[in-house]
Amino acid sequence: MQKLVGCLSNMFSVFFLIAVIGHRTHAQDSTAFVQYFPGHKVFPLFTADGLAHQLSLSRITENRDWIGAIGGSIPMVQLNVNNNKIQGSVAVTVFNRLIKTPGNLTVYTVDYKVDFPIDIRFSELALRVAVGHISCHFADDAIELFGKHSIQHVNDYVTLAGSYDIDAIRGYVYGGFNYSYGTQPIQNRPWLLQIGAQFGNIPLHDEVTLYGALDVKTKQEVGWGSTRSVQVGVRLFPRLNYGLRLAYTLRMGYEDRGQFYLNQTTLNLLSAFIDF
């Protein structure tokens, strides 16, 4: 597995070197062989995934907890080859779990997620290969508040995934898996499988569209237990490069947050997202 990770790292290095060499010719031309910082992503967002890279704030209706995410995914370089697009990106997000009381805000989990994907777009089909890392921690406030000991929950993984655009649902379906080559505290249970979809995108107004999304993850780490999410929302100002969404999500099953990964919960979330 270390050889595979090394191979992926070399792929990204070669990809970037080709891009640097090709920069001499029309790098900012949308028809050029090489583009830097292209505005359009060739691989779609896993919209209902609780660990998707984005900027968001979610209110858990059952209690006083909030979930905040600060981050996003930025395409760095794109190769245009025979009407196909190959894109290298960097994605980083910090996830926080917060308790809001009058006059006070307590942060009790801090999770970091980093991915380095290479995406390829063939018309309706998009493919992804990536290396990633996630580490999950209690904040100091949580140790004092709950009197618990933080566990060392770390996951280094390789991702393979694909998505396919379907006009009939006005959206796309996706699926893929992670193989973890370094995990703590549970080892030798490396697989995570994921499927999902986004659909609808029905215009309600020139600046408002209605959408729905599904996401299911099942993890060997928890005996093939699953995390299931159903989301419905509206996308505002869809003509902008940056999307604003307001949504309701029902999330059931095993907790995404590493410090509580053995817990099963049902969450009703009211959220605001900025996708970029």
C-alpha positions as CSV (number, residue, x, y, z in Angstrom):
1,M,0.0,0.0,0.0
2,Q,2.9,2.4,0.7
3,K,4.1,1.7,-2.9
4,L,0.6,2.7,-4.1
5,V,0.7,5.9,-2.1
6,G,4.1,6.7,-3.5
7,C,2.9,6.0,-7.0
8,L,0.0,8.4,-6.5
9,S,2.4,11.1,-5.2
10,N,4.6,10.6,-8.2
11,M,1.6,10.9,-10.5
12,F,0.7,14.2,-9.0
13,S,4.3,15.4,-9.3
14,V,4.4,14.4,-13.0
15,F,1.0,16.0,-13.6
16,F,2.2,19.3,-12.1
17,L,5.5,19.2,-14.0
18,I,3.7,18.7,-17.3
19,A,1.5,21.7,-16.3
20,V,4.5,23.9,-15.6
21,I,6.1,23.0,-18.9
22,G,2.9,23.7,-20.8
23,H,2.4,27.0,-19.1
24,R,4.5,28.7,-21.8
25,T,1.6,28.5,-24.2
26,H,-1.7,30.3,-23.6
27,A,-2.2,29.1,-20.0
28,Q,-5.3,31.2,-19.4
29,D,-7.0,30.2,-22.7
30,S,-9.9,27.9,-22.0
31,T,-9.0,25.9,-25.1
32,A,-5.3,25.7,-24.1
33,F,-3.6,22.4,-23.2
34,V,-2.9,23.8,-19.7
35,Q,-5.0,26.1,-17.4
36,Y,-4.0,27.3,-14.0
37,F,-6.7,27.8,-11.3
38,P,-9.6,26.8,-13.6
39,G,-12.9,28.1,-12.3
40,H,-15.0,25.0,-13.0
41,K,-14.6,21.7,-11.1
42,V,-14.8,18.6,-13.2
43,F,-15.8,16.3,-10.3
44,P,-19.1,17.1,-8.4
45,L,-19.6,17.7,-4.7
46,F,-21.0,14.9,-2.6
47,T,-23.7,17.2,-1.4
48,A,-25.3,15.3,1.5
49,D,-22.0,13.9,2.8
50,G,-21.3,15.3,6.3
51,L,-17.5,15.4,5.5
52,A,-17.7,17.1,2.1
53,H,-15.2,20.0,1.7
54,Q,-17.2,23.2,1.9
55,L,-18.0,26.2,4.1
56,S,-21.1,25.5,6.2
57,L,-22.9,26.0,9.5
58,S,-25.5,23.5,10.7
59,R,-27.9,23.7,13.6
60,I,-28.9,20.4,15.3
61,T,-32.5,20.7,16.2
62,E,-32.5,18.1,19.0
63,N,-30.1,20.1,21.2
64,R,-28.0,23.2,21.4
65,D,-25.2,21.8,19.2
66,W,-23.9,23.3,16.0
67,I,-21.6,21.8,13.4
68,G,-19.3,24.2,11.5
69,A,-17.1,23.5,8.5
70,I,-14.5,25.9,7.2
71,G,-12.8,24.9,4.0
72,G,-13.3,24.0,0.4
73,S,-11.7,22.4,-2.7
74,I,-9.7,24.5,-5.2
75,P,-8.7,23.2,-8.6
76,M,-5.0,24.1,-9.1
77,V,-4.2,23.0,-12.7
78,Q,-6.1,21.5,-15.6
79,L,-5.0,19.6,-18.7
80,N,-7.3,19.7,-21.7
81,V,-6.7,16.5,-23.8
82,N,-8.9,15.6,-26.7
83,N,-12.0,17.2,-25.2
84,N,-11.3,15.5,-21.9
85,K,-10.3,17.4,-18.8
86,I,-7.7,16.2,-16.2
87,Q,-7.7,18.3,-13.1
88,G,-5.5,18.4,-10.0
89,S,-6.9,20.0,-6.8
90,V,-6.3,20.7,-3.1
91,A,-9.1,20.3,-0.6
92,V,-8.8,21.2,3.1
93,T,-11.6,21.6,5.7
94,V,-11.7,22.0,9.5
95,F,-14.9,20.6,11.1
96,N,-16.0,21.8,14.5
97,R,-18.8,20.6,16.9
98,L,-20.0,23.5,19.0
99,I,-22.4,24.1,21.9
100,K,-24.1,27.5,21.9
101,T,-25.5,28.8,25.2
102,P,-26.5,32.4,26.0
103,G,-23.4,34.4,26.2
104,N,-21.0,31.5,25.6
105,L,-19.7,29.3,22.7
106,T,-18.0,26.1,23.5
107,V,-16.0,24.2,20.9
108,Y,-15.6,20.5,21.8
109,T,-14.4,18.7,18.6
110,V,-11.9,19.8,16.0
111,D,-11.5,17.5,13.0
112,Y,-9.1,18.1,10.1
113,K,-9.5,16.7,6.6
114,V,-7.1,17.1,3.7
115,D,-7.4,15.6,0.2
116,F,-5.3,15.8,-3.0
117,P,-7.5,14.5,-5.8
118,I,-6.8,14.1,-9.5
119,D,-10.0,14.1,-11.5
120,I,-10.8,13.2,-15.1
121,R,-13.9,14.2,-17.0
122,F,-15.1,12.2,-20.0
123,S,-18.4,13.9,-21.0
124,E,-21.0,12.7,-18.5
125,L,-18.5,10.4,-16.6
126,A,-16.0,11.8,-14.1
127,L,-13.4,9.7,-12.3
128,R,-11.3,10.5,-9.2
129,V,-8.2,9.1,-7.6
130,A,-6.9,10.8,-4.4
131,V,-4.8,10.5,-1.3
132,G,-6.2,11.9,1.9
133,H,-5.9,12.3,5.7
134,I,-8.4,13.0,8.5
135,S,-7.6,13.4,12.2
136,C,-10.2,14.0,14.9
137,H,-9.7,15.6,18.3
138,F,-11.4,16.8,21.4
139,A,-10.9,20.5,22.0
140,D,-9.6,21.6,25.4
141,D,-13.2,22.8,26.2
142,A,-14.5,19.3,25.7
143,I,-12.0,17.7,28.0
144,E,-13.0,20.1,30.8
145,L,-16.7,19.9,30.0
146,F,-17.1,16.1,29.6
147,G,-14.2,14.9,31.6
148,K,-13.3,12.4,28.8
149,H,-9.9,11.3,27.4
150,S,-9.4,12.0,23.7
151,I,-8.7,9.1,21.5
152,Q,-6.2,9.2,18.7
153,H,-8.5,8.8,15.7
154,V,-6.5,9.1,12.5
155,N,-7.1,7.9,9.0
156,D,-4.7,8.0,6.0
157,Y,-6.4,6.7,2.9
158,V,-6.6,6.3,-0.9
159,T,-9.8,7.2,-2.7
160,L,-11.2,5.8,-5.9
161,A,-14.6,7.2,-7.0
162,G,-16.7,8.0,-10.0
163,S,-19.8,10.1,-10.9
164,Y,-22.2,10.0,-13.8
165,D,-24.5,12.8,-15.0
166,I,-28.1,11.7,-15.7
167,D,-30.4,14.1,-17.5
168,A,-33.5,12.3,-16.4
169,I,-32.9,13.2,-12.7
170,R,-31.3,16.6,-13.5
171,G,-28.3,15.6,-11.5
172,Y,-25.8,12.8,-11.0
173,V,-25.1,9.6,-9.2
174,Y,-21.7,8.7,-7.6
175,G,-20.0,5.8,-5.9
176,G,-16.5,4.9,-4.7
177,F,-14.4,3.6,-1.8
178,N,-11.6,4.5,0.5
179,Y,-8.8,2.1,1.4
180,S,-7.0,3.2,4.6
181,Y,-3.3,2.4,4.8
182,G,-2.9,4.0,8.3
183,T,-5.6,4.0,10.9
184,Q,-5.9,4.5,14.7
185,P,-7.2,3.3,17.0
186,I,-8.8,0.3,15.1
187,Q,-6.5,-1.3,12.6
188,N,-6.9,-3.9,9.8
189,R,-10.4,-2.7,8.9
190,P,-9.5,-0.5,6.0
191,W,-12.6,-0.2,3.8
192,L,-15.2,2.5,3.4
193,L,-17.8,2.3,0.7
194,Q,-19.9,5.2,-0.4
195,I,-22.8,5.8,-2.9
196,G,-25.1,8.8,-3.4
197,A,-26.8,11.2,-5.7
198,Q,-28.0,14.7,-6.3
199,F,-31.2,15.3,-8.2
200,G,-33.9,17.7,-9.0
201,N,-32.4,21.1,-9.6
202,I,-35.9,22.4,-10.4
203,P,-36.1,26.1,-11.0
204,L,-38.5,27.9,-8.6
205,H,-37.4,31.4,-9.7
206,D,-34.6,32.8,-11.8
207,E,-32.3,32.8,-8.7
208,V,-33.7,29.8,-6.8
209,T,-33.6,26.1,-7.6
210,L,-34.9,23.1,-5.5
211,Y,-32.7,20.0,-5.2
212,G,-32.5,16.8,-3.2
213,A,-29.5,14.6,-2.3
214,L,-28.7,11.2,-0.8
215,D,-25.5,9.8,0.7
216,V,-24.7,6.4,2.2
217,K,-21.4,5.4,3.7
218,T,-20.7,2.0,5.2
219,K,-17.4,1.3,7.1
220,Q,-15.6,-1.8,8.0
221,E,-14.2,0.1,11.0
222,V,-17.7,-0.2,12.7
223,G,-18.6,-3.7,11.5
224,W,-20.0,-2.5,8.2
225,G,-22.4,-0.1,10.0
226,S,-23.6,2.8,7.9
227,T,-24.1,6.6,8.0
228,R,-27.2,7.6,5.9
229,S,-28.1,11.1,4.9
230,V,-31.1,12.6,3.1
231,Q,-31.0,16.3,2.2
232,V,-33.5,18.7,0.6
233,G,-32.8,22.3,0.0
234,V,-32.7,25.3,-2.3
235,R,-29.8,26.7,-4.2
236,L,-29.7,30.5,-4.4
237,F,-28.2,32.7,-7.2
238,P,-27.2,29.6,-9.3
239,R,-25.6,31.8,-12.0
240,L,-22.8,32.8,-9.6
241,N,-19.5,30.9,-9.4
242,Y,-20.0,30.4,-5.7
243,G,-23.2,28.6,-4.7
244,L,-25.3,29.4,-1.6
245,R,-27.5,26.6,-0.3
246,L,-30.1,26.4,2.5
247,A,-31.0,22.8,3.4
248,Y,-32.6,20.4,5.8
249,T,-30.7,17.1,6.3
250,L,-31.8,13.9,8.1
251,R,-28.6,11.9,9.1
252,M,-28.9,8.5,10.7
253,G,-26.4,5.8,11.8
254,Y,-22.8,6.0,12.9
255,E,-21.4,9.4,13.8
256,D,-19.0,11.0,11.3
257,R,-17.0,12.7,14.0
258,G,-14.0,10.7,15.0
259,Q,-14.2,11.1,18.8
260,F,-17.8,9.6,18.7
261,Y,-17.3,7.2,15.8
262,L,-18.8,4.2,17.7
263,N,-22.0,6.2,18.5
264,Q,-25.2,5.8,16.5
265,T,-27.3,8.9,16.3
266,T,-30.2,10.5,14.5
267,L,-29.7,14.2,13.6
268,N,-32.0,16.7,12.1
269,L,-29.9,19.5,10.7
270,L,-30.8,23.0,9.4
271,S,-27.8,24.3,7.4
272,A,-26.4,27.1,5.3
273,F,-23.7,26.2,2.8
274,I,-21.3,28.1,0.5
275,D,-19.9,25.8,-2.2
276,F,-16.7,26.8,-3.9
